Amino acid sequence: MGLVGVTQLSSDRCPPAPLAIGIDGFASHLGGLDDPPSSNHERRAHSDVIVEQSLKRPDADASENGFERVVGSRRVALGAIISDGARAARRVPPLRTLVIATVLAGFASEAVDRLYVRRFDDIGLTDLVDNGVIVVAAVVVGQSLLALATLRIATRTIGAQRHPQTLAIVLVVLLAATAIGVAMLALVDALAIAAVGLVVGGAMRAATEPVKAAWANEHAPPASRATVQSFVGQAHSLGEIVGGVTLGIVATIVGVPAALTVSALTYLVSATVIARFRRLCKTETTVAGTT
């Protein structure tokens, strides 16, 4: 899935972002411990002093190592994350693409999480297996093992450079594979095949999360990467809320297979959004290489 001979991008749409992340030591937070007290009484008194200093320290050291403490309620902090993340997504097209794809993936995921057990029951889980918990446990283990193997392959494919087009290709493949797995669960009435579909869909979906995180880190400004990551998580949660209600209504009125089919199609749309971004990047790369 790798790309060969791709010219380094220089446009604003798919800019290469610095990947260096500095981590300062935190030994300075433990000041005052150079000469440890000898007696138990001195140790207790010394501990009280350290605790008191640590309680006062946030106000004094709020800006240490570039960290700024959030002042105000959690609602205010959440509003700041949403507004800052939305601003970054509007200004940076790759982030806007990621947010749209994430909302769609969140919309699709909630139906799978809530309806797969009902789907298993409808196609004969309780009739064919004495203990359905064993089947569900086997599915979970299979998802974990397949996700680990998939992530190893994806990591080698992406490489250290994390080229935007390579990230896009990997994400498209993972989302498309997720759609195929969910479609197998929705449309095949054989328990074994539906279980395999759930394993594939769940593993591919889990593998998309680190890739999306790498995408966000690649394109977000260094000073706001944590905010962008939080905003992407909120976008996924928004999709889950809307998808849970919408696809729940579809499952109630039309049926569980219909809701899961819509979920599979939504994953496919999410993959299409990423694929469209890749084509735009490829076009701009070609233009940049000829000018």
C-alpha positions in Angstrom: 0.0 0.0 0.0 3.0 2.3 0.0 3.7 5.1 -2.5 6.9 5.4 -4.6 8.4 8.6 -5.8 5.9 11.0 -4.4 7.0 14.6 -4.4 7.1 16.3 -1.0 4.0 18.3 -0.5 4.3 22.0 -0.2 0.6 23.1 -0.4 -1.5 24.3 2.5 -3.9 21.4 2.0 -1.6 18.6 2.9 1.4 20.2 4.7 4.0 18.1 6.4 4.1 19.0 10.1 7.0 18.6 12.5 6.9 15.5 14.6 9.3 16.4 17.4 7.7 16.2 20.8 9.8 17.4 23.8 9.4 15.9 27.2 11.0 17.7 30.1 11.9 15.9 33.3 9.8 16.3 36.3 12.4 16.0 39.0 12.2 19.7 39.7 8.7 19.1 41.1 10.3 17.1 43.9 12.5 19.8 45.3 13.4 19.7 48.9 14.2 16.0 49.0 18.0 16.4 48.6 18.5 15.9 52.4 16.0 13.3 53.6 15.1 13.5 57.3 16.4 10.8 59.6 13.8 10.3 62.3 10.1 9.3 61.9 9.0 12.6 63.4 11.1 14.6 61.0 9.8 12.5 58.1 6.2 13.2 59.0 6.9 16.9 59.4 8.8 17.0 56.2 5.9 15.2 54.4 3.4 17.7 55.7 5.5 20.6 54.3 5.8 18.9 50.9 2.0 18.2 50.8 1.3 21.9 51.7 3.7 23.1 49.0 2.2 20.8 46.4 -1.2 22.2 47.1 0.0 25.7 46.6 2.2 24.9 43.7 -0.4 24.9 40.8 -1.0 28.6 41.2 2.7 29.3 41.2 3.8 26.8 38.5 0.8 27.0 36.2 2.9 27.8 33.2 5.7 25.4 33.9 6.9 23.4 30.9 4.4 25.2 28.7 1.3 23.9 30.6 -1.6 26.3 31.3 -4.1 25.2 33.9 -7.8 25.5 32.8 -9.6 27.9 35.0 -13.4 27.6 35.3 -16.0 24.8 35.1 -15.7 21.7 33.0 -18.4 23.1 30.8 -16.2 26.1 30.0 -13.2 23.8 29.4 -15.3 21.7 27.0 -16.5 24.7 25.2 -13.0 25.9 24.7 -11.9 22.5 23.3 -14.8 22.6 20.9 -14.3 26.1 19.7 -10.5 25.8 19.4 -10.8 22.4 17.6 -13.5 23.7 15.2 -11.3 26.7 14.4 -8.3 24.5 13.6 -10.5 22.2 11.5 -11.8 25.1 9.5 -8.3 26.4 8.8 -6.6 23.1 8.0 -8.3 21.0 5.3 -6.8 17.7 6.4 -8.2 18.2 9.9 -11.6 19.1 8.5 -11.5 15.9 6.4 -10.6 13.9 9.5 -13.4 15.4 11.6 -16.0 14.6 8.9 -14.8 11.0 8.6 -14.7 10.6 12.3 -18.3 11.8 12.8 -19.4 9.3 10.2 -17.5 6.5 11.8 -18.9 7.3 15.2 -22.4 7.4 13.7 -21.9 3.9 12.2 -20.1 2.4 15.3 -22.9 2.8 17.8 -25.3 0.5 15.9 -22.7 -2.3 15.8 -22.0 -2.0 19.5 -25.6 -2.1 20.5 -27.1 -4.5 18.0 -24.6 -7.3 17.3 -25.9 -9.4 20.2 -29.5 -9.1 19.0 -28.3 -10.0 15.5 -26.6 -13.1 16.9 -29.7 -14.1 18.7 -31.8 -13.6 15.5 -29.6 -15.9 13.5 -29.6 -18.7 16.1 -26.9 -18.1 18.7 -29.0 -19.4 21.5 -30.2 -22.4 19.4 -26.8 -23.4 18.2 -24.6 -22.7 21.2 -25.3 -23.6 24.8 -23.3 -20.8 26.2 -23.4 -17.6 24.1 -20.9 -15.9 26.4 -18.2 -18.2 25.0 -18.9 -17.0 21.4 -18.9 -13.3 22.4 -15.6 -13.9 24.3 -14.1 -15.6 21.3 -15.1 -12.7 19.1 -13.5 -10.2 21.5 -10.2 -12.1 21.6 -10.3 -12.5 17.8 -10.8 -8.8 17.4 -7.9 -8.0 19.7 -5.4 -10.3 18.0 -6.4 -9.2 14.5 -6.2 -5.6 15.5 -2.7 -6.1 16.8 -1.6 -7.8 13.6 -3.2 -5.1 11.5 -1.6 -2.3 13.4 1.8 -3.9 12.9 1.3 -4.0 9.2 -0.1 -0.4 9.1 2.9 0.9 11.1 5.4 -0.6 8.7 3.4 0.7 5.8 3.1 4.3 7.1 6.8 4.4 8.2 8.5 7.2 10.1 7.8 9.9 7.6 4.0 9.6 7.9 3.4 10.9 4.4 -0.2 12.3 4.1 -1.1 10.2 1.1 0.1 7.0 2.8 -1.9 7.8 5.9 -4.9 8.3 3.7 -4.5 5.0 1.9 -4.2 3.1 5.1 -7.2 4.8 6.6 -9.3 4.2 3.5 -8.4 0.5 3.5 -9.2 0.1 7.2 -12.5 1.9 6.9 -13.5 -0.1 3.8 -12.6 -3.3 5.6 -14.7 -2.3 8.5 -17.6 -1.7 6.2 -17.2 -5.2 4.7 -17.1 -6.8 8.1 -20.3 -5.0 9.3 -22.0 -5.9 6.0 -21.2 -9.6 6.6 -22.8 -9.3 10.1 -25.8 -7.5 8.6 -26.6 -9.6 5.6 -25.4 -13.2 6.2 -27.7 -15.4 8.3 -25.0 -17.9 9.1 -23.7 -17.5 12.6 -20.1 -18.4 11.9 -19.8 -16.0 8.9 -21.5 -13.2 10.9 -19.1 -13.8 13.8 -16.2 -13.5 11.4 -17.6 -10.3 10.0 -17.9 -8.9 13.5 -14.3 -9.9 14.2 -13.1 -8.2 11.0 -15.2 -5.1 11.5 -14.2 -4.6 15.1 -10.5 -5.2 14.5 -10.3 -2.8 11.6 -12.2 -0.2 13.5 -9.9 -0.5 16.4 -6.9 -0.2 14.1 -8.2 3.1 12.7 -7.8 4.9 16.0 -4.0 5.2 16.1 -4.0 6.1 12.4 -6.4 8.9 13.0 -4.3 10.1 15.9 -1.2 10.1 13.7 -3.2 12.0 11.1 -4.2 14.7 13.6 -0.7 15.0 15.0 0.7 15.3 11.5 -1.5 18.3 10.5 -2.3 20.0 13.8 -0.2 23.0 14.9 2.3 21.9 17.5 0.8 24.2 20.2 -2.7 22.8 19.8 -2.3 19.0 19.1 -3.8 18.0 22.4 -6.8 20.3 21.7 -7.2 18.8 18.2 -7.1 15.3 19.5 -9.7 16.1 22.1 -11.9 17.7 19.5 -11.6 14.6 17.2 -12.8 12.5 20.2 -15.7 14.8 20.7 -16.6 14.5 17.0 -16.7 10.8 17.4 -18.9 11.0 20.4 -21.3 13.3 18.5 -21.5 10.8 15.8 -22.2 8.0 18.3 -25.1 10.0 19.9 -26.7 10.8 16.6 -26.1 7.4 15.2 -27.4 5.6 18.3 -30.7 7.4 18.1 -31.1 7.3 14.4 -30.1 3.7 13.8 -32.0 2.6 16.9 -35.2 3.9 15.3 -34.3 2.2 12.0 -33.8 -1.1 13.9 -37.1 -0.7 15.7 -39.1 0.1 12.6 -37.4 -1.8 9.8 -35.2 -4.3 11.5 -31.7 -5.0 12.9 -30.2 -6.0 9.5 -31.3 -2.8 8.0 -29.7 -0.7 10.7 -26.5 -2.6 10.4 -26.6 -2.2 6.6 -26.9 1.5 7.1 -23.9 1.4 9.4 -21.8 -0.5 6.8 -22.8 2.1 4.2 -21.8 4.9 6.5 -18.4 3.4 7.0 -18.0 3.2 3.3 -19.0 6.9 3.0 -16.3 7.7 5.6 -13.7 5.9 3.5 -14.9 7.8 0.5 -14.3 11.1 2.3 -10.7 10.1 3.0 -10.2 8.8 -0.5 -11.4 12.1 -2.0 -8.8 13.9 0.2 -6.1 11.6 -1.0 -7.0 12.3 -4.7 -6.8 16.1 -4.0 -3.4 15.7 -2.4 -2.2 13.6 -5.3 -3.4 16.2 -7.8 -1.7 19.0 -5.9 1.5 16.9 -5.6 1.6 16.4 -9.3 1.0 20.1 -10.0 3.8 21.0 -7.5 6.1 18.6 -9.2 5.5 20.1 -12.7 5.8 23.7 -11.7 
